[in-house]
Amino acid sequence: MPRRRRPASYRAILDIAAPIMLGSLAQSAIYLTDSVFVGRLGEAPLAAIGLGGLLFYLLTTVGAGLAVGLQILTARRIGQGRRRAVGRLFDNALYLSLGLATALGGLTYAVAPALARLLVAEEAVARPMQLYLQTVVWALPASFTWHCLSGFYTGIGRTRIITLSTALMTGANVFFNYAWVWGGAGFPLLGIVGAAWAAVVSEMLGALVLLLTLWRPGLRPRYALLRHGPLRLSMRRLLLFSAPIVGKQLVETAGWFVFFVLIGRLGTQALAVSNILRSVYTVVSLPSLALASAIYTLTSRYLGQRRPELLAPVVGRTVLLSLLVTLPAALAIGLLPVHIGGLFSSEAVLNEALVPLAPVLVMILVLFAVSNILYNSIIGLGGAAQAFQMEVVAIGAYLAAAYAAVELLKLPLAGVWAAELVYWVVLGGLAGGFLLVRRWRRLRQEAHISRFGVGI
């Protein structure tokens, strides 16, 4: 009798998630470090880096979404025992990443002046935002390459190299922000443009580490890497699979961006405070986001092994882990909002403005910890198209609530941020309902058919 396989343990889930979290931290650290250093330059630069950083992040989500598709498909091929098929996927994902990065970078550089003035009425914010964007777009090819390589390493289960890349990226970004934003260590003082150049250099170094690792003995031959020219069929399959994931991430980040544009109508101070709040939100959410990435790999691998009965237990365990890693930081925010805000700005008025926002962020983080895992498990189970539809509905409800709070009800900033609660309630409810009512039923049927040798 064959030995019964068990779902991944809590430790196994964390072993996959920990290096991914560090990799996510490296990408987020670029935005966070920029905010920390630029925040000391004043309220207007902090507001400018908030919108400019979100736009840059919006662009990088295209590469990140493509990488998630590569990660899921790679894990599926590993589960099927088709290691050499991974090479075609990776090579064509790399071609797509570099092509898209070049196109998006050129377009953003061209429209940055008009875009900055369209989004921000105050010249003191619009001008530095334009300068930041026209510089940071040079980081896009390296960022897309980093995401592609990270998706490959995560898909095959070799995530430790991401830790080294993360350390180098984070260290370089901190040093060059200190050097160029503040003019430290004898470097020229460039202000907000220095933050953009720090992002460019750190992204390049991180991508270089992951790229050089492909030449480790046996890695390229084992997966047939860097041996294929552009293949139309492989690109088409990758695009079709990744398109809903890319769309989902674009819609999600675009929702954040529109939300910040609405907050901008409340004034520069509201925008600066919200940038601090988003920075804190980003840091605390990283462990849960890493667990969601682990769910992609585990659920896809189980499907490749035709063991769908293991999926529900591993999702449940990951939800519990997400709550456990999120709650302590959420409580710290609720108790020490002024002290935490002081990490991002030296202006007391901005930090004091965080006090009424702290309870709202605590509630957001609790809902996020659960809804994030439920939602992302649908993508790992092959339901990217359904996940995209849920994202559109949730973002629509979120932006409608934010618009009503700003324009109709004239609520204070804490009331506007409460719209984020609407987003996670809607998204979590849709995802939970989908898993309970539809997905598990079909997966149980597939498991039954597989056990009796019919249909699969």
Summary of the structure (lengths in Angstrom):
residues: 456
radius of gyration: 21.8
end to end distance: 20.5
largest distance: 73.2
contacts: 1707
relative contact order: 0.13
helix: 84%
strand: 0%
